[in-house]
Amino acid sequence: MAKRPKTMKTNADTEYRQTVLPGIGRIKVPAHLSDDDILKEIRESDSQK
């Protein structure tokens, strides 16, 4: 695996918050993402299937 730059946060460091998204329900998301960003990510990943 490629070494990460020291400044990048690993998953273990990422702060998570609980959010409830319409049509999805309660999920944990990285705290730095807004709900809009998360919905956009989900739409993109859904459209790739």
Backbone as ProteinMPNN parsed JSONL, in Angstrom:
{"seq_chain_A": "MAKRPKTMKTNADTEYRQTVLPGIGRIKVPAHLSDDDILKEIRESDSQK", "coords_chain_A": {"N_chain_A": [[0.835, -1.194, 0.0], [0.423, 2.245, -0.701], [2.298, 4.786, 0.912], [0.835, 7.123, 3.085], [0.718, 10.688, 3.066], [1.819, 12.45, 5.97], [0.067, 14.39, 6.835], [-2.457, 13.653, 6.105], [-5.543, 12.431, 7.292], [-6.202, 9.331, 8.835], [-8.653, 6.681, 8.605], [-9.221, 5.971, 11.2], [-8.797, 8.276, 12.593], [-10.741, 9.953, 11.753], [-13.49, 11.958, 12.502], [-16.72, 10.947, 13.305], [-20.19, 11.528, 12.724], [-23.627, 11.109, 13.582], [-26.179, 10.961, 11.216], [-29.374, 11.49, 9.73], [-30.625, 10.475, 6.777], [-32.894, 11.227, 4.142], [-34.774, 8.57, 2.844], [-32.732, 6.826, 3.293], [-32.05, 6.577, 5.952], [-30.703, 6.304, 9.291], [-27.331, 6.957, 9.433], [-23.77, 6.689, 9.867], [-21.507, 9.257, 9.305], [-18.568, 10.881, 7.985], [-17.512, 13.658, 9.859], [-16.709, 15.962, 8.565], [-18.044, 16.137, 6.199], [-20.861, 17.562, 4.6], [-24.458, 17.073, 4.774], [-25.46, 17.369, 2.2], [-23.211, 16.831, 0.614], [-22.877, 14.141, 1.202], [-25.246, 12.988, 0.247], [-24.836, 13.504, -2.446], [-22.577, 11.921, -2.966], [-23.704, 9.389, -2.52], [-25.633, 9.262, -4.525], [-23.958, 9.293, -6.756], [-22.522, 6.891, -6.407], [-24.608, 5.09, -6.555], [-25.438, 5.415, -9.188], [-23.407, 4.286, -10.577], [-23.692, 1.59, -10.511]], "CA_chain_A": [[0.0, 0.0, 0.0], [1.188, 3.484, -0.768], [2.353, 5.51, 2.183], [0.079, 8.364, 3.065], [1.372, 11.849, 3.678], [1.516, 12.516, 7.4], [-1.005, 15.331, 7.12], [-3.761, 13.058, 5.834], [-6.135, 11.691, 8.413], [-6.608, 7.967, 8.538], [-10.043, 6.443, 8.983], [-9.319, 5.897, 12.658], [-8.782, 9.633, 13.132], [-11.876, 10.715, 11.246], [-14.613, 12.087, 13.427], [-17.986, 10.599, 12.675], [-21.406, 12.011, 13.356], [-24.817, 10.403, 13.125], [-27.127, 11.787, 10.48], [-30.494, 10.73, 9.175], [-30.848, 10.936, 5.414], [-34.18, 10.785, 3.6], [-34.694, 7.403, 1.981], [-31.596, 5.983, 3.657], [-32.13, 6.302, 7.372], [-29.632, 6.799, 10.15], [-26.016, 6.425, 9.091], [-22.623, 7.437, 10.387], [-20.782, 9.913, 8.222], [-17.448, 11.711, 8.445], [-18.049, 14.929, 10.341], [-16.349, 17.089, 7.709], [-18.932, 16.182, 5.041], [-22.225, 18.016, 4.859], [-25.467, 16.125, 4.301], [-25.55, 17.484, 0.744], [-22.076, 16.099, 0.048], [-23.118, 12.71, 1.381], [-26.289, 12.603, -0.707], [-24.225, 13.515, -3.776], [-21.741, 10.715, -3.047], [-24.565, 8.212, -2.609], [-26.22, 9.254, -5.867], [-22.914, 8.909, -7.704], [-22.205, 5.469, -6.267], [-25.772, 4.342, -7.037], [-25.539, 5.477, -10.641], [-22.324, 3.495, -11.167], [-24.011, 0.16, -10.478]], "C_chain_A": [[0.876, 1.253, 0.0], [1.177, 4.169, 0.591], [1.586, 6.811, 2.05], [0.935, 9.496, 3.599], [0.91, 11.987, 5.124], [0.314, 13.411, 7.7], [-2.382, 14.713, 6.9], [-4.264, 12.293, 7.044], [-6.444, 10.272, 7.961], [-8.046, 7.796, 8.991], [-10.215, 6.458, 10.493], [-9.392, 7.298, 13.272], [-10.038, 10.419, 12.764], [-12.976, 10.766, 12.288], [-15.891, 11.76, 12.677], [-19.137, 11.222, 13.445], [-22.566, 11.203, 12.802], [-25.68, 11.39, 12.353], [-28.227, 10.901, 9.945], [-30.793, 11.301, 7.801], [-32.177, 10.405, 4.899], [-33.992, 9.601, 2.665], [-33.584, 6.448, 2.348], [-31.659, 5.608, 5.124], [-30.918, 6.83, 8.101], [-28.31, 6.149, 9.759], [-24.954, 7.254, 9.794], [-21.859, 8.004, 9.208], [-19.603, 10.683, 8.799], [-17.95, 13.12, 8.758], [-17.747, 16.089, 9.393], [-17.222, 17.169, 6.462], [-20.295, 16.715, 5.456], [-23.205, 16.977, 4.336], [-25.578, 16.169, 2.779], [-24.428, 16.714, 0.069], [-22.327, 14.602, 0.103], [-24.166, 12.226, 0.39], [-25.729, 12.55, -2.125], [-23.376, 12.266, -3.975], [-22.599, 9.475, -3.257], [-25.186, 8.132, -3.997], [-25.188, 8.808, -6.886], [-22.618, 7.422, -7.613], [-23.375, 4.608, -6.737], [-25.808, 4.307, -8.558], [-24.442, 4.663, -11.325], [-22.643, 2.013, -11.223], [-24.571, -0.305, -11.812]], "O_chain_A": [[1.933, 1.293, 0.63], [0.185, 4.135, 1.319], [1.676, 7.507, 1.039], [1.775, 9.293, 4.476], [-0.235, 11.683, 5.459], [-0.377, 13.215, 8.7], [-3.371, 15.197, 7.449], [-3.508, 11.6, 7.725], [-6.893, 10.05, 6.836], [-8.596, 8.657, 9.677], [-11.242, 6.907, 11.002], [-9.975, 7.484, 14.34], [-10.355, 11.428, 13.394], [-13.344, 9.751, 12.878], [-16.115, 12.232, 11.563], [-19.064, 11.416, 14.658], [-22.497, 10.678, 11.691], [-25.885, 12.523, 12.79], [-28.031, 9.705, 9.733], [-31.169, 12.466, 7.671], [-32.547, 9.266, 5.183], [-33.134, 9.637, 1.783], [-33.493, 5.362, 1.775], [-31.364, 4.475, 5.502], [-30.196, 7.692, 7.599], [-28.194, 4.924, 9.757], [-25.209, 8.368, 10.253], [-21.599, 7.305, 8.229], [-19.629, 11.092, 9.96], [-18.727, 13.694, 7.995], [-18.453, 17.097, 9.412], [-17.158, 18.159, 5.734], [-20.818, 16.37, 6.516], [-22.835, 16.105, 3.55], [-25.767, 15.135, 2.138], [-24.651, 16.025, -0.927], [-22.022, 13.88, -0.847], [-23.999, 11.18, -0.236], [-26.089, 11.674, -2.911], [-23.443, 11.625, -5.024], [-22.267, 8.613, -4.071], [-25.258, 7.052, -4.582], [-25.502, 8.03, -7.786], [-22.476, 6.759, -8.64], [-23.164, 3.514, -7.261], [-26.166, 3.29, -9.151], [-24.535, 4.379, -12.52], [-21.95, 1.254, -11.901], [-24.895, -1.483, -11.968]]}, "name": "protein", "num_of_chains": 1, "seq": "MAKRPKTMKTNADTEYRQTVLPGIGRIKVPAHLSDDDILKEIRESDSQK"}
